[in-house]
Amino acid sequence: MNEHIAIVGAGLIGRAWAIVFARAGCTVAIYDAAPEALAGCDRLLHENISDLALHGLILEAPDLVLGRIRPVATLAAALQGAALVQENVRETIEAKRAIFAEMDALTAPDTILASSTSWLMASEFSEGLRGRHRMLVGHPVNPPYLVPLVEIAPAPWTSAAAVERARDIYTRAGQSPVLLKKEITGFLLNRIQGAVLNEALNLYADGYASVEDLDKVLKDGLGLRWSFMGPFETIDLNAPEGVVDYAKRYGPTYRDVARTQLPNAWTSELLTKIEAERRTVLTSDQLAERARWRDNRLMALVAHQRKQAR
């Protein structure tokens, strides 16, 4: 790839997006309104890129990939000549509206303006802007340089051409885009993750299992299958004659269980109890180190998947 990509917001997600595009061969300008956010950017990026190299997930020298990422002091400098802008500012309507209005005024008419927002719909921050036809959500999974899914969620007025161009850029950068056919709060991934979290919280609150054992249900059970196949393929393969056969066998039971799955209130009392259990196995000062461990485990999994694909 030889596109120029602009990253707005140099936090965790912004830096991860910078790696995605630099790894693919793009030149990347990264900007943050808070200068201190850029101060440690090179060191943190170098750590992540070096870890990728250790797992064989990049074939170039880390410094070569890092050399494609350029921190810049102004928004205008970052946006100049960009094919796509990936925005990663605060998760508020006000912040999104302000930055998209500014980017709309500073970019070329055909530049794609994408937000990494996890919950806000593109129509909420693009309505009324002159270039709203080129604005959309490109929601990643953290960290996007390891987990390739990106949810493309256009507003009703986003043009088909902008959607296809965004899909093309993400695909060529090594991501796995999915397209939402219409807007919905939370998109696809967060809604499915939310359903799992809701039931896990209920099962814990009602005393059925510990936090550790509920985590095991996913990491040592469902997660093993779901790392290479989704829920529909899972049920298709779990009955001799496929999906309809599975539904005949187990559908009524699932319907009965669903009626008992009430929304969880996420009370402070419940979350404090969960936090206390988690802190017995991982202290607060170990969180950052464990997050890097998580990323390296993901790298090993991605390397394994690539080897199996070959």
C-alpha positions as CSV (number, residue, x, y, z in Angstrom):
1,M,0.0,0.0,0.0
2,N,1.2,3.5,-0.7
3,E,-1.6,5.6,0.7
4,H,-1.1,8.3,3.3
5,I,-3.2,7.7,6.5
6,A,-3.9,10.2,9.2
7,I,-4.4,9.0,12.8
8,V,-6.2,11.6,15.1
9,G,-5.7,10.7,18.8
10,A,-2.5,9.0,20.0
11,G,-3.9,6.9,22.7
12,L,-3.9,3.1,22.8
13,I,-6.3,2.6,19.8
14,G,-4.7,5.4,17.8
15,R,-1.2,3.9,18.2
16,A,-2.5,0.5,17.3
17,W,-4.1,1.8,14.1
18,A,-0.8,3.5,13.2
19,I,0.9,0.1,13.4
20,V,-1.9,-1.5,11.2
21,F,-1.3,1.0,8.4
22,A,2.5,1.3,8.7
23,R,2.9,-2.5,8.7
24,A,1.0,-2.5,5.4
25,G,3.4,0.0,3.8
26,C,1.4,3.2,4.3
27,T,2.9,6.5,5.5
28,V,1.2,7.5,8.7
29,A,0.9,10.9,10.4
30,I,-0.3,10.7,14.0
31,Y,-1.7,13.7,15.9
32,D,-3.0,14.5,19.3
33,A,-4.3,17.7,20.7
34,A,-2.4,16.9,23.9
35,P,1.3,17.2,23.1
36,E,2.2,14.9,26.1
37,A,0.3,12.1,24.4
38,L,2.8,12.1,21.5
39,A,5.8,12.4,23.9
40,G,6.1,8.6,24.6
41,C,4.6,7.5,21.3
42,D,7.8,6.3,19.6
43,R,8.8,4.2,22.6
44,L,5.4,2.5,23.0
45,L,5.1,1.9,19.2
46,H,8.6,0.4,19.1
47,E,7.7,-2.0,21.9
48,N,4.6,-3.2,20.1
49,I,6.3,-3.5,16.7
50,S,9.3,-5.3,18.2
51,D,6.9,-7.8,19.8
52,L,5.3,-8.4,16.4
53,A,8.7,-9.1,14.9
54,L,9.6,-11.6,17.7
55,H,6.5,-13.6,16.7
56,G,7.3,-13.4,13.0
57,L,4.2,-11.2,12.3
58,I,6.2,-8.6,10.4
59,L,9.0,-9.5,8.0
60,E,10.7,-6.0,8.0
61,A,12.9,-4.6,10.7
62,P,10.9,-2.9,13.4
63,D,12.7,0.4,12.8
64,L,11.6,0.4,9.2
65,V,7.9,0.0,10.1
66,L,8.3,2.6,12.9
67,G,9.9,5.0,10.4
68,R,6.7,5.2,8.4
69,I,4.9,6.7,11.4
70,R,5.4,10.4,11.9
71,P,4.1,12.3,14.9
72,V,3.0,15.8,13.9
73,A,2.2,19.0,15.8
74,T,-1.0,20.1,14.1
75,L,-4.2,18.6,12.8
76,A,-3.8,20.2,9.4
77,A,-0.3,18.7,9.0
78,A,-1.7,15.2,9.8
79,L,-4.6,15.4,7.4
80,Q,-2.7,16.8,4.4
81,G,-2.9,14.3,1.5
82,A,-4.7,11.6,3.6
83,A,-6.7,8.9,1.8
84,L,-8.3,7.9,5.1
85,V,-8.5,9.6,8.5
86,Q,-9.0,7.3,11.5
87,E,-10.3,9.4,14.5
88,N,-9.8,8.2,18.1
89,V,-10.8,11.2,20.3
90,R,-13.0,11.2,23.4
91,E,-16.2,9.1,23.3
92,T,-18.7,12.0,23.5
93,I,-21.0,13.4,20.9
94,E,-19.7,16.8,21.5
95,A,-16.0,15.8,20.9
96,K,-16.9,13.8,17.8
97,R,-19.0,16.6,16.3
98,A,-16.3,19.1,16.9
99,I,-13.4,17.0,15.4
100,F,-15.4,15.9,12.4
101,A,-16.5,19.4,11.5
102,E,-12.8,20.5,11.7
103,M,-11.6,17.5,9.7
104,D,-14.4,18.1,7.1
105,A,-13.0,21.7,6.6
106,L,-9.4,20.6,6.4
107,T,-9.4,17.5,4.1
108,A,-9.8,17.0,0.4
109,P,-13.4,16.2,-0.7
110,D,-12.6,12.5,-1.3
111,T,-10.8,11.7,1.9
112,I,-12.6,9.1,4.0
113,L,-13.3,10.2,7.6
114,A,-13.7,7.2,9.9
115,S,-14.3,7.1,13.7
116,S,-13.1,4.3,16.0
117,T,-16.1,5.0,18.3
118,S,-17.4,1.9,20.1
119,W,-21.0,3.1,20.7
120,L,-21.9,6.3,18.8
121,M,-23.5,6.1,15.4
122,A,-22.1,8.0,12.4
123,S,-25.4,9.9,11.9
124,E,-25.1,11.3,15.4
125,F,-21.9,13.3,14.7
126,S,-22.0,13.8,10.9
127,E,-25.5,15.2,10.4
128,G,-25.4,18.7,8.9
129,L,-21.8,18.6,7.8
130,R,-21.0,19.4,4.2
131,G,-18.9,16.2,3.7
132,R,-21.2,13.8,5.6
133,H,-21.3,11.5,2.5
134,R,-17.7,10.4,3.3
135,M,-18.1,9.9,7.1
136,L,-18.6,6.5,8.7
137,V,-17.6,4.4,11.7
138,G,-14.7,2.0,11.4
139,H,-14.9,0.3,14.8
140,P,-11.9,-1.9,15.6
141,V,-11.3,-4.5,18.2
142,N,-8.5,-3.8,20.7
143,P,-5.8,-4.0,19.6
144,P,-6.5,-3.8,15.9
145,Y,-3.0,-4.7,14.8
146,L,-3.7,-8.2,16.3
147,V,-7.4,-8.6,16.0
148,P,-8.3,-7.8,12.4
149,L,-12.1,-7.3,12.6
150,V,-13.3,-3.8,11.8
151,E,-17.0,-2.9,11.7
152,I,-17.9,-0.5,8.9
153,A,-21.0,1.3,10.0
154,P,-22.2,4.1,7.6
155,A,-24.8,6.7,8.3
156,P,-27.9,6.7,6.1
157,W,-26.3,9.4,3.9
158,T,-22.8,7.8,3.6
159,S,-22.2,7.1,0.0
160,A,-21.7,3.6,-1.4
161,A,-18.5,4.8,-3.0
162,A,-17.1,5.9,0.4
163,V,-18.1,2.6,2.0
164,E,-16.4,0.6,-0.7
165,R,-13.3,2.7,-0.6
166,A,-13.0,2.3,3.2
167,R,-13.6,-1.4,2.9
168,D,-10.8,-1.7,0.2
169,I,-8.3,0.3,2.3
170,Y,-9.0,-1.8,5.5
171,T,-8.8,-5.0,3.5
172,R,-5.5,-4.1,1.9
173,A,-4.1,-3.1,5.3
174,G,-4.8,-6.7,6.5
175,Q,-8.0,-6.1,8.4
176,S,-11.2,-8.1,8.1
177,P,-14.1,-5.6,7.5
178,V,-17.7,-6.4,8.1
179,L,-20.5,-4.1,6.9
180,L,-23.5,-3.1,9.0
181,K,-26.5,-2.8,6.7
182,K,-28.1,-0.2,9.0
183,E,-27.2,1.7,12.1
184,I,-27.6,0.3,15.6
185,T,-26.1,1.4,18.9
186,G,-23.0,-0.7,19.7
187,F,-22.8,-2.2,16.2
188,L,-22.4,-6.0,16.0
189,L,-19.4,-7.0,18.2
190,N,-20.3,-4.9,21.3
191,R,-23.9,-6.1,21.2
192,I,-22.9,-9.8,21.1
193,Q,-20.2,-9.2,23.7
194,G,-22.8,-7.4,25.8
195,A,-25.1,-10.4,25.7
196,V,-22.3,-12.6,26.9
197,L,-21.3,-10.2,29.7
198,N,-24.9,-9.7,30.8
199,E,-25.4,-13.5,31.3
200,A,-22.0,-13.8,33.0
201,L,-22.8,-11.0,35.4
202,N,-26.2,-12.7,36.2
203,L,-24.7,-16.1,36.7
204,Y,-22.1,-14.6,39.1
205,A,-24.6,-12.4,40.9
206,D,-26.9,-15.3,41.5
207,G,-24.0,-17.4,42.9
208,Y,-23.7,-20.1,40.2
209,A,-19.9,-19.8,39.8
210,S,-16.8,-17.7,40.6
211,V,-15.4,-15.0,38.3
212,E,-12.4,-17.3,37.5
213,D,-14.6,-20.3,36.5
214,L,-16.9,-18.1,34.4
215,D,-13.8,-16.9,32.6
216,K,-12.8,-20.5,32.0
217,V,-16.1,-21.2,30.4
218,L,-15.1,-18.9,27.6
219,K,-11.3,-19.3,27.4
220,D,-11.3,-23.1,27.8
221,G,-14.6,-23.8,26.2
222,L,-16.5,-21.6,23.8
223,G,-13.5,-19.4,23.0
224,L,-11.5,-22.2,21.5
225,R,-14.1,-22.9,18.9
226,W,-14.9,-19.2,18.4
227,S,-11.3,-18.4,17.6
228,F,-11.7,-19.9,14.2
229,M,-15.5,-20.2,13.6
230,G,-18.6,-18.3,14.5
231,P,-21.8,-19.3,16.3
232,F,-23.8,-20.1,13.1
233,E,-21.0,-22.3,11.7
234,T,-20.8,-23.9,15.2
235,I,-24.4,-25.0,15.3
236,D,-24.3,-26.0,11.6
237,L,-21.5,-28.5,12.5
238,N,-23.0,-29.6,15.9
239,A,-26.0,-31.6,14.5
240,P,-25.8,-34.3,11.8
241,E,-28.0,-32.4,9.3
242,G,-27.0,-28.8,10.1
243,V,-28.7,-25.7,11.3
244,V,-32.3,-26.7,11.1
245,D,-31.6,-30.1,12.7
246,Y,-29.8,-28.3,15.5
247,A,-32.7,-26.0,16.0
248,K,-35.2,-28.9,16.2
249,R,-33.1,-30.6,18.8
250,Y,-32.1,-27.7,21.1
251,G,-34.1,-24.6,20.0
252,P,-37.0,-25.0,22.5
253,T,-34.5,-25.3,25.4
254,Y,-32.6,-22.2,24.2
255,R,-35.9,-20.3,24.0
256,D,-36.9,-21.4,27.5
257,V,-33.4,-20.3,28.9
258,A,-33.6,-17.0,27.1
259,R,-36.8,-16.1,29.0
260,T,-34.9,-16.3,32.3
261,Q,-32.0,-14.1,31.1
262,L,-32.9,-10.7,32.5
263,P,-30.9,-7.5,32.0
264,N,-28.2,-7.0,34.6
265,A,-28.0,-3.6,36.3
266,W,-24.2,-3.5,36.6
267,T,-24.5,-2.3,40.2
268,S,-21.5,-0.9,42.0
269,E,-21.9,-3.5,44.7
270,L,-21.7,-6.3,42.1
271,L,-18.8,-4.8,40.2
272,T,-16.8,-4.1,43.5
273,K,-17.2,-7.8,44.4
274,I,-16.0,-8.9,40.9
275,E,-13.1,-6.4,41.2
276,A,-12.1,-7.9,44.6
277,E,-12.0,-11.4,43.1
278,R,-9.9,-10.2,40.2
279,R,-7.4,-8.3,42.5
280,T,-6.7,-11.6,44.3
281,V,-5.1,-13.0,41.1
282,L,-3.9,-9.7,39.6
283,T,-3.0,-6.6,41.5
284,S,-3.7,-3.1,40.0
285,D,0.0,-2.5,39.4
286,Q,0.2,-5.6,37.3
287,L,-2.5,-4.7,34.8
288,A,-0.3,-3.0,32.2
289,E,2.2,-6.0,32.3
290,R,-0.7,-8.4,31.9
291,A,-2.1,-6.5,29.0
292,R,1.2,-6.9,27.2
293,W,1.1,-10.6,28.1
294,R,-2.4,-10.7,26.5
295,D,-1.1,-9.0,23.3
296,N,1.8,-11.5,23.1
297,R,-0.6,-14.4,23.5
298,L,-2.7,-13.0,20.7
299,M,0.4,-12.7,18.5
300,A,1.3,-16.3,19.1
301,L,-2.3,-17.3,18.2
302,V,-2.2,-15.2,15.0
303,A,1.1,-16.7,14.1
304,H,-0.3,-20.2,14.6
305,Q,-3.4,-19.4,12.5
306,R,-1.2,-18.1,9.7
307,K,0.9,-21.2,9.8
308,Q,-2.2,-23.5,9.7
309,A,-3.6,-21.5,6.8
310,R,-0.4,-22.1,4.8
